[in-house]
Every structure is written in C-alpha cells, then in structure tokens.
Amino acid sequence: MSIPPSRPAPVGAQGKPTLKDPQEIEDFLLYRLFRITHVGLRGTDDMYKRELGISRREWRILAYLARTPDASLKALAADAGIDVVVASRTVADMHSRGLVDKRRSPGNKRLVCLRLSDDGVQIHGKAKLMAAAYNRELAECLTHDEASFLFELLTKLERQAALLTRDR
C-alpha cells in the first residue's frame, strides 16, 4: 500500500471539507483511519515477531493482563477487542509457551483467572518499550500542540462512534 503525499484538506462540491461530504473513498474518515492503522501495524507486527516472537494480538493480551491481572478470559477478550474463541486459542498457546499463567478463582472454582508469568512480564516489558519507541517515531511529524489536539479529536471520534454503534 503506497502512502499518499501530504496534501491540504480537500473541499467538496458544497465547500465542505470532504470528511463531512465524502465523494471518493479517500474522503471517508474510517478509510483514512484504516490506512494509517494498516501501515502502522504492519511495522509493529514485523518488529514484535522478529524481536520477541509474539504477534500483535499476543502483545494486546500481554498489555491487558499487565494492567489487569487475574482477569477472566471473557473480560480480557472484551477489553482487548478480540473474539472470545480467538482469545481462548491465543491464551492457550501463550500458556503452553510459558507467557501466561492460569489459576482457578478462589471465589468461583469454575472461573479461570489469567495473569502474566515471569516470562510474560519480561516480554511485555520489552514489547512496551518497543511500542513506545515506535509510537514516538510515528508521532514525530506532529508538533506538541498537534499531538494534543489529535488525541482530543480521536477521543471525541471514539465517543461518537460508540454512540452511533449503540443507537443502531
């Protein structure tokens, strides 16, 4: 996928920014976000596989479990945005490789709690440093004010998308 050259925000036929009046696929907000995500994640995917032997999905699981130890599989899948069946398979593989520990919940013996193993903690620490470095490089083209404003805009768009999803 080639990266388009930098260009000013296009204006549609009615004088509106094309994000508000999309005419071509490149004018659609979700398509632009997809392209940024697709290109950016390709770089992190290769980096995690090459340096740490983990996938992007495994990185998300490591990050979630680092923040929320003793999580259930269902909670992990929901928070990490992964289908429960896919999360179950991935966690089983990570458990077999010694990255994730499983134990029964003291309050409910049917519930399995997940947490990072010692190896999982080490891999997570390395992956987090690599992700932060990649993130800094990606955002390097933005000024401090632009980065702050973009963060605000993304938060606003995320809230709006949640509202639209809820209402449909």
N, C-alpha and C positions, 0 to 999 in steps of 0.2 A: 504494500500500500504506500503510495507516494504521499509526501506531505505537501499540501498546497502552500504557495508562497504567502507571506504576510500581506494582507490587504485591508483597506478600510472597511468598516461595516457597510455592507451593501444596503441600498434603499430600494424598496419595491415600487410597483407602479403607483400606489397611492401615497408615496412619500414616506411610508412607514418603514422602520427597519425590517429587513426580511425575516428576522426571527419572529416578529409579530405578524408577518404577512408572507409566509414561505411560498416560494414559487418552484424552486428546484430542490432536490434532495439535500444539497449542501446548505440550504437555508433553514433546515429543520434543526431545532435545538438538540433533540435527542440524537440525531445523526452526528452532529458535531461532537457531542459528549462521547458518543460511541467511538468515533475515530480517535480522539485523544486517548481514551481508555485503551483501545485496541493496540495502538502503537506503544503506549507507555508500558502496558502489561507484558507485551512481548519481550521487552528488555528485562523486566524483573523476572519473568519466567525463566529465561535463559540463565540469568545470574544465580537464581536460587538452585536450579538444577545442577549447574556447573560447580558452584562453590560449596553447596550444602547437601545436595542430593535430595532436595524436597521440591514439591510442586507449590504453585501459588495457593491452591486450596489447602494444602498442609500448612503453609505459612499462616493462612487465616485462622485455622484451627489452633495452631500454636499461640497466636496472638490472643485469641479469645480465651483460651484456657489459662494463659499467663495472667490475664486480667480477672478471670472468673474461675478460680479453682473449685473443684468439686461440683462442676456443672453437670446437668443431665445431658444426654445426647439430644433430646428434643430441644432444650434451651440453647445448646450450642448451635444446632442446625438453624434455629430461628434467628439467633443473633448474628451468625456468620453468613446468613443468606444462602444456605446450602440445603438441598433436599435431604430429608431425614435418611432415606435409603442410601444416598451417596455419602452422606456424613458418616453413617454407620460403617460402610465399607472402608472409607478412608481412615476412620479411627481404628478399626480392626487392624488395618495394615500398619498404621503408626504404632499401635500397641505391640504388634509382632516384631517391629523394628526397635522397640525399646524407647520410643519417644513419648508415649502416653501410658499412664497407669490407670487401672480401673479398680474400683472397690465398691462394695455394697454400702448404701446409705445406712447409717446407724438407725435412723428413724423409720426407714421403709426398706426392708431387705430386698424387695423386688426392684428397687431403683438403683441403677449403677451410676456412680459419681466418677467423673473424669478429671484428671489433673496431669500436669506435665511431670514426666520422670526427670531424673537428674540430667540425662542426655537431652531430653526435650527442652529443659531450661537453658542448657548451653546453646543448642541450635537456635532456639528462639532469640537469645541474646545476640547472637551473630547476625541472624536474619533481620532483627530490628535495626541494628546498626547499618546494615547494608541498605535496608528500605529507607531509612532516614537520609542516608547519603544520596540515594537515587532521587528521593523527593526534593532534597535541596538543589540538586543539579537540574531537575525538571523545572523548579520554580525560579531558578537563577535568572531567567529572562524577565521576571517581574520586579518592579520596584517594591519597596516595603508597603507603600500605600495600595498598589495594585494587588498585592498578595492578600492584604487585609480585606480589601473590597471584594475580591474574588471569593474569599472564604465566606463573607456575609451573603453574597449572591448565591453561592452553592447551598448554603443553609436555607435561604429563602426558597430556592427552587425545590429542595428536598421536601420542605414542608408543604409546598403547593402540590407536588407530585403525590404525597401521602393523602392530601385532601381529595385530589381527583380520583385516586385509586379507591378510597373509602366510599366515595359517592357513586361509584359505578357498580 
